[in-house]
Amino acid sequence: QMKTFYEEHLHLDDEVRYILEGSGYFDVRDQDDKWIRISMEKGDMITLPAGIYHRFTVDENNYVKAMRLFAGEPVWTAYNRPADDFPARKRYLKSLAQGAE
């Protein structure tokens, strides 16, 4: 099960995660396609924008219990990289370009 989350992927909707127990790492790509590692532990929440490539892994404690929050109907589909043709990916890249101006 965890292997699925470790594959680099994106979603067509924002992904909101709340860590209920344990700890782990979200890895996201920066504008230069380099990894940024975000440490998460109990009580932390993160919102990953639609279209951002990311993955998740546990840390040395090897345990996490996370809740995913949805606005509206739950959509769980993950699209493994490469998934550059989705409008959500293109919108995300455009937002990065606008933020850099």
C-alpha positions as CSV (number, residue, x, y, z in Angstrom):
1,Q,0.0,0.0,0.0
2,M,2.7,2.5,1.0
3,K,4.6,1.9,-2.3
4,T,1.7,3.5,-4.2
5,F,2.2,6.7,-2.3
6,Y,6.0,6.6,-2.9
7,E,5.5,6.6,-6.6
8,E,5.8,10.2,-7.9
9,H,2.3,11.4,-8.9
10,L,-0.2,14.2,-9.1
11,H,-3.9,14.8,-8.5
12,L,-6.4,16.8,-10.5
13,D,-7.7,18.3,-7.2
14,D,-5.9,19.8,-4.2
15,E,-4.7,17.2,-1.7
16,V,-5.3,18.1,1.9
17,R,-3.7,15.8,4.4
18,Y,-3.9,15.9,8.2
19,I,-1.5,13.7,10.3
20,L,-3.4,12.0,13.0
21,E,-0.6,9.8,14.4
22,G,3.0,9.0,13.5
23,S,5.2,10.9,11.1
24,G,6.6,10.9,7.6
25,Y,7.7,13.0,4.6
26,F,6.0,14.6,1.7
27,D,8.4,15.2,-1.1
28,V,7.4,17.8,-3.7
29,R,9.2,19.2,-6.7
30,D,10.4,22.8,-6.9
31,Q,10.5,25.0,-10.0
32,D,13.8,23.5,-11.1
33,D,12.3,19.9,-10.7
34,K,14.5,19.3,-7.6
35,W,13.0,17.5,-4.5
36,I,11.9,19.4,-1.4
37,R,11.3,17.2,1.7
38,I,8.6,18.3,4.1
39,S,8.6,16.6,7.5
40,M,5.1,15.9,8.8
41,E,4.1,14.7,12.3
42,K,1.0,14.4,14.4
43,G,-1.1,17.6,14.2
44,D,0.4,18.8,10.9
45,M,-1.7,19.6,7.9
46,I,-0.6,20.2,4.3
47,T,-2.4,21.3,1.2
48,L,-0.7,20.2,-2.1
49,P,-2.1,22.1,-5.1
50,A,-3.7,20.2,-7.9
51,G,-1.0,19.4,-10.5
52,I,2.0,19.3,-8.3
53,Y,4.2,16.2,-8.5
54,H,4.7,14.7,-5.1
55,R,5.2,11.5,-3.1
56,F,4.9,10.4,0.5
57,T,7.1,8.1,2.6
58,V,7.2,7.2,6.3
59,D,10.3,8.1,8.3
60,E,12.4,5.8,10.6
61,N,9.4,5.3,12.9
62,N,7.7,3.5,10.0
63,Y,4.2,4.5,11.0
64,V,1.7,7.2,10.0
65,K,-2.0,7.6,10.2
66,A,-3.2,10.3,7.9
67,M,-6.6,11.6,7.0
68,R,-7.3,13.1,3.6
69,L,-9.9,15.9,3.5
70,F,-12.0,16.7,0.5
71,A,-14.2,19.6,-0.6
72,G,-17.2,18.0,-2.2
73,E,-17.1,14.5,-3.7
74,P,-14.0,12.5,-2.7
75,V,-11.7,11.8,-5.6
76,W,-8.7,9.5,-4.9
77,T,-7.2,9.0,-8.3
78,A,-3.4,9.5,-8.5
79,Y,-1.7,9.9,-11.9
80,N,1.9,8.7,-11.9
81,R,4.5,10.9,-13.6
82,P,4.6,11.7,-16.5
83,A,1.1,13.3,-16.3
84,D,1.9,16.7,-17.9
85,D,-1.0,16.8,-20.3
86,F,-3.7,17.3,-17.6
87,P,-5.2,20.8,-17.4
88,A,-4.5,20.8,-13.6
89,R,-0.8,20.3,-14.3
90,K,-0.8,23.2,-16.8
91,R,-2.7,25.5,-14.4
92,Y,-0.2,24.6,-11.6
93,L,2.8,25.4,-13.9
94,K,1.2,28.7,-15.0
95,S,0.6,29.6,-11.3
96,L,4.4,29.0,-10.6
97,A,5.3,31.2,-13.6
98,Q,3.0,34.0,-12.4
99,G,4.4,33.8,-8.8
100,A,8.0,34.2,-10.2
101,E,7.2,37.5,-11.8
